[in-house]
Amino acid sequence: MFAPQLVVADARTGKESTGIVVAVAHPCTPLRAAPRLPLGALPRASAADPPAARPSVKTRPGARVYRRRRAVAGAALAAVAVAVALPLGAALAGSGGGPLTATRPPGVPFEPAAAHVHLVQPGETLWSIVHDSGVRGDPRPEVDRLAAQLGGHPLQAGQLLQLP
């Protein structure tokens, strides 16, 4: 069996010496050098030496450990999902998360949310605007409503009127 030799110079005395390097390798411990032995001297076990302890061999964790790890990982993933979903849901709730119908207290007249706005052109009258808006039936109530909207002022070109 071939053992590598090592030449070492002593810093205090300046002498060189040779010896055999014995290394101990184990998966759980780092590689370290054993004490130097003189060339030709090999360590021998004596009767006074205790028996060498068998290095512990790590075994793979059992199925219970894997199940526990999976449960912990799943719980952590669920906690992260909840921590992300709650603020995101709260932020989106303010952007139209309410009911689709508008609620109003009783006794308040209903006004349509979207009304058509008409830009008055030169030469138009209240009667022609109501007629062109497509009102069915008698146009007089709508003409009266537009006249009340004007507040007694004459109709002017460029003015905006709200039509149903």
Secondary structure, DSSP 8 states (H G I E B T S, - for coil): ----EEEEE-TTT--EEEEE--EEEETTEEEEE---EETT------TTS-------------HHHHHHHHHHHHHHHHHHHHHHHHHHHHHHHTTT-S-SS----TTS----SS-EEEE--TT--HHHHHHHHT--S--HHHHHHHHHHHTT----TT-EEEE-
